[in-house]
Amino acid sequence: MSATELRIDSDEIARTILTLCAERGPDKTVCPSEVARAIAGSDEKRWRRLMPTIRHQSIRLADKARIVIRRKGRVVDPHAFKGIYRLAIPAPDA
């Protein structure tokens, strides 16, 4: 079952990413699984299905400079990162 089958639209995912990142502030990051759990609840089978869509929306938001994607504490190219990543709002001076 995908995000579509869970009846969760991409706009809701994008809004949740932006909200959680803004609440955390520019010096902190958000784990993509936090976004998934905020939307789908604590049932791991449900929230794990959202992870590919969250990654896609994260890349889209990073392309628009709405968020940054971090890996090992560094901002990464949204189209060239692999593995575990975190989300954040851009630093005010960026």
N, C-alpha and C positions, 0 to 999 in steps of 0.2 A: 504494500500500500504506500503510495507516494503522498507528497503534500497535497496534490490535487485531490486524491482520493480521501484525504482527511478534510477536504473542503476548506483549506486555508490558502488564501490568495497571496501572491507575491507582494502586493502592497502592504498587507498586514505584517508580513515578515520584515519588509524594509522599515516600516514604522517602528516595529519592536526593536530592531537593531539600533536605529537612531535614538530611540527613547532610552534604552539601557546604556548606550554609550554616553549620552548627554548626562544622565543621572550619575554616572561614574566619574565624569570629568576628564580633562585632557591628560592628567597624570596617571590614570588607571586604565585598565583594559577589561574587556568582556570576553568570556569564552563563548564560542558559537553554541555550545551545548546549553549555556544559560538562556540564550535566545530561544532555543528549541523548547526548553522546559517552561519558559514563560508563556509560550503559545500552547503547547500540547499537554502540559502538566507533567507529573513525575513518572508516568508510565513509560519506561525506557523504550519499549517497542514502538510507541507512538512518536516520542520526540526524536528518536534516531532516524525515522523516516524523513524528517524535515532537514536533516543535515546537508544533503546535496543542494537543496533549494536555498538554504541559508548561505552556503558558500557562493552560489551563483549571485544572490542578492548582495552579498558583501562585496564581491568583485564589481558589480554594477555601481554600488554606492561609492566605492573607492575610485572608480573611473570618473565619477562626478565630483570628486574631492569632498564628499560629505563625511567620509570616515577614512581611516587608514587601516591597513592590515599589517600586523606586526608578527614577526617570527623571531624568536630568541631575543626579544626586546628591540628589534630594529624594524623600521618601516620597510616593507618589501614591495616589489612590483606585483600588482594584483594578478598579473597574467603569468608570472614565472615562479610562484612559490609552491612548495610541496610540504606536506605534513601538517603538523599541529600549528595553529595560528590563533591570534587574538585580534580583537577589534577595538578601535578607539576613535574618539573624535580627534581631528588634527590639532596639533598644538597651535595656540593663538599666533605664534610668530612664524608658522610654516607657510 
